[in-house]
Amino acid sequence: MSHPGRRMPPRDQRTTMRRTCEAEEPAYVQRQRGAHGVETPSSRPVSSTQTVLTAGFWRTRRAAAIAGILFGVLLLTAMAMMRLALSHAGYESLQADGGRRAMIRVSLQLVPFAGIAFLWFIGVIREQLGEVEDRLFSTVFMGSGLLFLALLFSGAAMSSSLVQMLDGQNVNADVWTHGRQTSQGLISVYAMRMAAVFTLSVSTAGLRASALPRWVCYVGYVVALGLLVGSADQKWMQLLFPAWVLMVSVVILLTAPARHDVGTSTSGS
């Protein structure tokens, strides 16, 4: 019965109030209501339609290939220019040669764009693995890739500060030596080790999921071993990583994706 002096709220408002009260009920109350056939927020069907924030092209194998090719070309160019500019030891010769300093500045400006392309390469590769993605290797793959970028950016930022110091008049030799050793350690030792782990994880995930040709994965193992062992002493060996990413991207661009039957593989295993 309704109270004679009280007006009932509109029907839509009553429905909203009832749904709010149901949502605030404890979990065991909702389970009891669902067991007796009463519709609850948890028992209502959820729409499978999801909002896609990016266009379909940017999630395809071709997008991964284009991003990897951009990363490989940009980082290969930046590292080669840096190695050529720093071929002569000592900051005195570098301070006297404005052309070499300009080459270093151009190479450092290429690093952020290479990092952006590498981030997109990581994202699209994970998207392509999809349901056959191995969580262990995908976690190591993504973590090592992000750490590689962080260390690469840190070393590039420190190198940029050193070049700006050389443009001035008062150059401290101790500061130069300390900064160069630190930047070289960040890139040659730590970043290249993370690149080796990235190469290992991508090669293993690609081999297990048949997402890459077997020979590409085996080449990746060799590259990872070289980066782990000799990248700190042999500076030109560091170019193996962007060259390998470039090779993988070209292979992805030219080959068709492998078909995976998740149900068949699961039942067969």
Helices and strands as residue ranges (DSSP letters): H 11-23, H 27-35, G 56-59, H 61-85, H 91-96, H 98-129, G 130-132, H 135-166, H 173-184, I 185-191, H 192-208, H 214-230, G 235-239, H 240-254, H 262-268
